[in-house]
Amino acid sequence: MSLNRSEKAAVVADVAAQVARSQTLALAEYRGLTVANLDGLRRQARDKGVYLHVLKNTLARRAVSGTPFEAASAAMVGPLIYGFSEDAVSAAKVVADFAKGNDKLVIKGGAYAGKALDAEGIKALAAIPSKEVLLSQLLGLMQSPVARLARVLAAVAEQRAEPAAA
């Protein structure tokens, strides 16, 4: 089904709006995937807040033109599914996790922080813990010294209380 000029402009505007809110772009070739597999991938993406869409490469290039994602334009060849995420790692995680379980999805590349990433770069980005996990780890590190100090003070208070009780 071919799109007319106004429909193409609407698609480019929609994708450009998503690009403006995103930090990461992940590209994957979906050749050979069944409709059920693609639906599963889209469901995972929706759950993680990732904008996942099959686009014509020319429309995608127009949408990312003049943005930090323009660096990935060279990788926009063939039948690709585009994943954009506001979180730095969500798009890469969704694509990489799905590719582990399904060899038909081939990671082609992407972009992060104005730099083009190859397939290994996307996999490395996917290996980074999510923002929530990093924040909880940071909070744990910040609480650790306070908890240790409280235990030491409690032990000192207990030692002082023992001679008075005897």
TADA-V705574 format. One line per field, one symbol per residue. ss: DSSP state (A for helix, B for strand, O for the rest). phi: phi as a letter, one per 30 degrees, with the letter a starting at -180 (. if undefined). psi: psi as a letter, one per 30 degrees, with the letter a starting at -180 (. if undefined). Layout:
# TADA-V705574
ss: ???
phi: ???
psi: ???
This chain:
# TADA-V705574
ss: OOOOAAAAAAAAAAAAAAAAAOOBBBBBBOOOOOAAAAAAAAAAAAAAOBBBBBOOAAAAAAAAOOOAAAAAAAAOOOOBBBBBBOOOOAAAAAAAAAAAAOOOOBBBBBBBOOBBBOAAAAAAAAOOOOAAAAAAAAAAAAAAAAAAAAAAAAAAAAAAAAAAAO
phi: .ccdedddddddddddddddcccbbbcbdcejdddddddddddddddcicdcacbddddddddceicdddddedddbjdcccbcbdddcdddddddddddcbdddcdcllaahicdcdddddddddddddeddddddddddddedddddddddddddddddddddd
psi: kkkleeeeeeeeeeeeeeefflfkkkkkkgkfkleeeeeeeeeeeeeggkjkkklkeeeeeeefkglffffgeffikajlkkkkkekffeeeeeeeeefefjffjjkeaakkhgkkkaeeeeeeeffklleeeeeeeeeeeefeeeeeeeeeeeeeeeeefeeef.
